[in-house]
């Protein structure tokens, strides 16, 4: 397996990129003409040639420049002696112009993209290699300290070489052909390779573009990594809308996110719940003007209603959109409109255009409003299946296209859906089926500015819970108060045996709460 380090020089005339002109013609028509994701990108990039596609603190990369770079990636891959249609290409790149060029360049070459974290764990990388055997790794020169002394490493410079128009490509793969293998976080088991086709990704991007107010003149501040399913949807929707993205703000300095929103004149921002919790706690949102901000979105996990309400109030008159999805659905399935945030407290909203959602019992019957069951989804965005895992695919994907999400849920009379926890987190205690969300909800209702995680623990032959609580907004809280609330509000068998206050909850590389890491903190005796 070869590693190719990509280097795209920063343009000398970066600030000459324009944001108006002929590129404002029918962008929607250009992207919907294509059945291949890279062709859709090419169509939009040619129309938006001089418009910024991606901006950093040092440079602005236009659509034309990234399209040229994508063609150079395509040419390199197609010229490899081991090239074959459908070849797997692993991407280990941070959010950058190189990532965008590598992603679409690989698809232009009729390859299958396998996005991964730059610092992917050794065990995870071995699992990916064993499962789908990528033939080549595309990495970014700035992300790795490598030398050409290693013969398996190649440096590919994605420099401008001429001013001629980039010829349109004609990839052979499209529609239901595989475009990407996206590995799940593995937070509740071994990571699975979600197979997403060109049609899956195009359908989901189109649904999101119908729901969110994304415009061609937008400039989105992007923090979520593109290798993440949420980050990938941000990439696809903004590229296919002909909009611009800004990358570079670091989560380790939350105030820098607010500064970047102001400095770059960002019109939107998307993040997971944990990031918004950090922003509320440390982000100093009230200290800088954000006149260009139009909206923010949250996805990638369940956001507590009080936090969503507070975030919406902080950014008003900009709007706050709650979204729900999972990797297997490309990834987004539902959205809650900003005007329903208070009226439908805790709801994930209604299905996106082209998506169906239903709640079923264990017999497969659709349940009426108010009853809790398994949430199922269907639409053109639902995956082809899991890579090399027919049994796993059969467990969650029916012959008629219904995806078992693994989430317990119910809906109301208005057709709005609400989550009731992950089904695989149910624990049997003294003959009762208990979900951690029941304990977490009691604590968070009594202490709104907290995030609680309950984990099963074993003492002798008895299973009970351990509870970890992370205060937000510097709220003072102690274990005695939390224990007293649990004793008062919960039956004895649900009261945790172990209580611990933590400054922050650990996150996985997919930005989900790392329950495995937390479980290591539970006392063994």
Buried (B, 14 or more C-beta within 10 A) or exposed (E): EEBBBBBBEEBEEBEEBEBEEEBBEEBBEBBBEBBBBBBBBBBBBBBBBBBBBBBBEEBBBBBBBBBBBBBBBBEBBBEBEEBEEEBBBBBBBBBBBBBBBBBBBBBBBBBBBBBBBBEBBEEBBEBBEEBBEBBBBBBBBBBBEBEEEEEEBBEBEBEBEEEEEBEEBEBEBBEEBBBBBBBBBBBEEEBBBBBBBBBBBBBBBBBBBEBBEBBBBBBBBBBBBBBBBBBBBBBBBBBBBBBBBBBBBEBEEBBBBBBBBBBBEBBBBBBBBBBBBBBBBBBEBEEBEBEBBBBBBBBBBBBBBBBBBBBBEBBEEBBBBBBBBBBBBBBBBBBBBBEBBEEBEBBBBBBBBBBEBBBBEEEEEEBEEEEBBBBBBBBBBBBBBBBBBEEBBEEBBEEEEBBBBBBBBBBEEEEBBBBBBBBEBBBEBEEEEBBBBBBBBBBBBBBBBBBBBBBBBEEEEEBBBBBBBBBBEEEEBEEEBBBEBBEEBBEEBBBBBBBBBBEEBBBBBBBBBBBEEBBEEBEEE
